[in-house]
């Protein structure tokens, strides 16, 4: 039973909650080309990752669709989305929100969904501390990954950029002025922007780097002034500044998808529309019906099997009694006493009366056991 593992993982859940999860899995298997067994496995993974019991049906729906609509498997999507939800603080109950933004960016950038979410997971915690929302974390991650930068290098560069901006806005001084000058602002205006909308401040700074480079200025010197001049970090920021239009577009797309929340379902429906997927959904529907019927018959079959087992066990025990020497000798003696007319006299002895009664009961039980066994064998 694939749902047994769900029960084991969700020991904290009530029977009603488990029933709701089971029903949601069976219903979902009839609408998307993913088997109920696979969906149950996703539910158990969700439980292991700490997803709330009431949030599991929506979480399973989201990651199952990501497994079909993206280059991630459903299991990979489950782990990735849960971790990203955790580091960005959006919570696993909003897994569908992350899924939609992720697919929208994956469809509109040179980065795949798995690449975006990997970088975002590594950068997300610092992004959250700096003041970025979950969709902004994904937008910056997609933009950096689209330049060809590896996840670890990209995450490190973004972390350093946002921490440096946050620190300069808090402390002021030469670094704040360097950031502001690159962005074409006064120090106070840049400070205010960084404190109110650090995503917009980062975009303004990167756009400033692009303008400086195009005008023949020394971009590396600017990066040195703000404390971001190391080779690895400056390489990433220079690549990011080479296509600031895409960064601005990605931030806009991510923000727009937070409201629309349709990209994942739209992409999934395209994949679900193939003949093979439709046939899989049909098979899933039949299987869901059989599971419902089977679970209804389980108590009946269990009772029938138990009764038959008891009858067979009783018959074997009685047969063992019939084969004992004592029973054979007692039967012969009883036959002799009956022939000699001694039985009426012996019935006056209480112990003998009890023995005769018990032998009659045993004989009746044997007859009934033989009749039941015969009927059971004919019925099977």
N, C-alpha and C positions, 0 to 999 in steps of 0.2 A: 504494500500500500504506500504510494508515494506521499500521501498526506500524513503518514505516521511520523515522518521526520519533522514536519511542521508542528505537530502536536508536541513532540519532544522538545524542540527549540523554544516553543511558546508555552512552556509549562505555566507561565504566569497568566495566560489568557483563560477566560471563562468558556464554557461550552457554547454559549451563544455567540461569542466573538469568533471562536473557531469555526462554527457553522457558517457565519457570515463570510469568513475568508474562503472556506471551501466552496460556497455557492458562487462567490465572485470569480474564483478560479475556473469553475466549470462554465460559467456564463461567458467569461473572457475567451475561453478556448473555442467557443462557437462563433466568435466574431473576428478573431485573428488567427493566422495559420501557425499557432504555437500550441503544442499538446498540453493537456492538463497536467501531465507528469512534469514537464519542463517548468510550467508555471508554479507548481507546488515547490519545486526545487528553488525557484527564485524567492518564493515566500519564506522558505527556511533560511536562505541567505540574508534576506531582509531582517529576519528575527535575530540572526547572529550579529548583524551590524548595528543592532539597537534601534531599528526603526519601530516607532510606536505601533501597537497592535491595530489600532483603528486606521493607521496610515498605510498599512501593508497592501491592501487591495490597489490603491492608487499608485503606490510605488512599483508594484509588480506590473501594472498596466504600462507605466512609463518605460521601465527598463526592458520589458518584452518588446515594445515597439522600437526602442533604440537598437535592440539586437537585430531587428529586421531592416530598419531604415538607415543605419549607419554602418561604418566599417568595424564596429565593436560587436562582440558577442553579447548576449543578454547578461551573462554572468559578469563579464568585464564591465558592462554598463552599470550593473548593480553596485559593484565595489567602487567604481569611479564616481558615480553620482552621489553615493552616500558619503564618501570622503570629502568631495567638493562641497556638499551641503553643510558638512560639519565645519570645515575650515573657513568658509565664507559666512557662517552663522545664519544661513537662510533656513536651515532645518530640512530634514528628510521629508517632512510633510509637503514641502514645495519642490519635490523632485521633478514634477512635471514642468514647473517654471524653468528650471535649469535645462531640462531636456529640450524644451522649445527653443530657448536662446541658443543652445549648443548646435542644434540642427540648422537654425537660420544662419549662423556664422559658418558652419561647415559647408553650406550650400553656396556661400557667397565669397569665400576666401580660398587661397591656395593651401590651406591647412585642413586636414581631416579632423573629424570629431574626436578621435582617440588622441591625436596629437594636441589638440586644443585643451582637452580636459586634463591631460597629463601635466602640461605646463601650468594650467590654472590651479591645479591641486597643490603644486609646489609653491606657487606665488600667492595663493589665496589668503593665507593667514596674515601675511604682512600687508597685503592689499586691504584687508578688513581693518587692521589696526590704523592704517593710513587714512581710512575713510571711504574706500571704494565700495560700491554695491556689488552684488554677485554678477550682474550682467556686465558691469564695467571690468571686473576681473577677467571675465571670459573674452570681452572685446580686446583688451590689451594683450591677452595671451594669444588670441587668434592672429592679431596683427604681427606680433613678434615671431610666432611660429611660421607665418606665411613668408617671412623673409628667408627661411631656411635655417634659422637658428635652432639649435637643439634645445630640448626642454630645460635641462639643468642650467645651461648658460643663460637662456632667456629669462628664467625665473630669478636667477641671481641678479641680473642687470636690472630687472624691474623692481626687485626688492630694494636695491641700493638707490635707485632713482626716487622712489616714493618716500623712503626713510630720510633721504637727504633733503627733499622738499619739505617734508613735515618738520624736520629739525630746524631748517633755516627759517621757516615761517614762525616757529616758536621762539627762536633765539635772535633772529635778525642778524645784522652784521654784513660782512663782505660777501658771504655765500648767498644771502637773500638778494643782495644787490646784483650779483652775477646772474642769478636766475631771472630776476626781473628785467635786467638789461637785455638778456637773450630773448625774452618774450616780448620785448618792446613795451614794457610797463614801468611804472614807478615801483619802488620797493614796497610802499604801503599797499598799492593796488594788488601787487602779486601776492603779498601776505594775506590780504583779505580773500582773494580768489582761492588760494591754497587751503585756507581754513574753511571756506564755505563749499567749495567744489574742487577737490584736489584732482579729479579726473580732467576737468577743463584746464586747470593750471598746468598739468603734465602735457596736455595736447598743445597748449600755447607755447610751452618751452620747446617741445620737439619741432613744432612749426618754425620757431625762431632759429633753431639749429639749421634747418633746411634753408631758410632765407640767408643766414650767414654764409653757409657753404656756397650757395648759388652766387652770392655777391663777391666771392673771393676772400671772405674772412677766414680766420683761424678757428675752426670749430673745435679742434683738439684743445686749444688754449682755454676756450670757454668751459669745456668739460673738466679740465684741470682746476679751474677756478671754483667750480661747484663741488669738487671732490669726487668726480666720476671719471677720472682720466686713466684708470687702469686699462690695459690693453683689451681684456675680455669684455669689460663693461662698455667701454667707448665703441667697440666694434658693433655691439648689439644696438646701441643708441644711434649710431650713424646709419645702420641699416634701417632702423625704424624711421628715422627722419627722412630717408630717401623716398618714402611714399606716405606722406602725412595725409593725403586725401583718403587713402584706404583706412587709416586709423580713425579719421573723423567719421567715415562712412560706417565702419564697424561699430563705433560707439552709438551712432544713430540707429543702426539696425537692431542692436541688442536692446536698446531702450524701447524701440518700437515693438519688439517682440514681447517685451514684458507686459505690454497692454494687449496685444493681439492673441498671444498664446495659441497659435495655430500651426506653426511650422512642422512640429513632430507628427501631428495627426495627418496633415496634408502629405508629407513625405511617406508616411507609413501606408496610407491608402493607395498611393501609387504602386508600392511594392506588393500590397495585398491583392491588387487587381489582376495579377497573373493567373492563368488557368491552374497551374500547379498549386498555388496558394489557396485558390478557391476549393480545390479538391481536398487539400489538407483541412480546411475549415469544415468541410462536409464530414470527413472522417472524425474530426474532433467532436462534431455534434452528435454523431452516432455513439461515440465512446462515452460522452457525457450522459446520454440517456441510459446506456448500459450500466454505468456506475451508479446512477440513481436507482435503477431497478435492482441491481445486485445488492446494494446496501439495504434495500427493503426486504430482501429475501434472507439476509444473513441470520436474523433472529430465528426465523422459522426453520431454516436448515440446521442451525445449531441445536435447537430443541429436538428435532427429529433424530439427528445423529446421536445426541446424548441418550435419548430413550432406547435407541437400537443398541448402543454400546452397553447400557445397563442390562438389557434383556440377554444379550450374548454372554455377558459376564456372569449373570445369574445362572444361565443354562450350564456354563462350564463348571461352576462351583457345584451345582447339583449333580452333574455327571461324575465329578470326583467322588461325591458321597456314594453314588450308586456302585462305584467300582471298589469300595472298601470291603475287606473281609467281614467286618462287623455287620455291615448292612446286608450282605449276602446271607450270612448265618441267621440274622434276625428274621429275614424274609422266609427262609426255609422253616425255621421254628414256628413262625406264625402260621404257615401252611399246615404243618403237622398238628398244631393245637386246634386249628379249625376243623380238620378231618376227625379228630378224636372228641370233638364237642367240648373242649376245655375252655374255649374263649369266653363263654358266658360266665364261667367261674372266675377267670382272671380279671374280668371287667370290674369285679368287686374290689380289686386292689388298685388304689389311686394311681400309683406309679405306672402300672400297666395301662390303665385307661389313658393317661397322658401320652404314653408312647404311641398307642394306636392312633390317637388324634393327630399327633405330629406327622405320622407316616401318611395319613390320609391327606393332610395339608400339602405335604411334599409331593404326593402323587398328582394332586390337582394343579400345583404350580408347574410340575413337569409337563402336564398336558397343555396348559395355557402357553408355556414357553415354546413348545413345539409348534403350536398353532400360530403364534406371533411370528416366529422365525420363518415359517412357511409363507405367511402373508407378506412379510418384509422382503423376502427373496423374490417373490412374484412381482412386487411393486417396483423393485430396483431393476 
